[in-house]
């Protein structure tokens, strides 16, 4: 199992648990969820960092949460 989470700036992380201050996206088997997340995430300018689409551009906390919820729904398909 791997926990997938996002920071307030939209950066996606993977780990054994969700760190304090991060928002959970999903927890699932590593081999199935990581490819799904990578396919639906946006790539940052460094061409390595995965971002939740919509969070970096969001101007309010409500907009950031909406973007996170849309991404969560896409990953859980």
Secondary structure, 3 states (H helix, E strand, C coil): CEEEEECCCCEEEEECCCCCCCEEEEEECHHHHHHHHHHHCEECCCCCCEECCCCCCCCCHHHHHHHHHHHHHHHCC
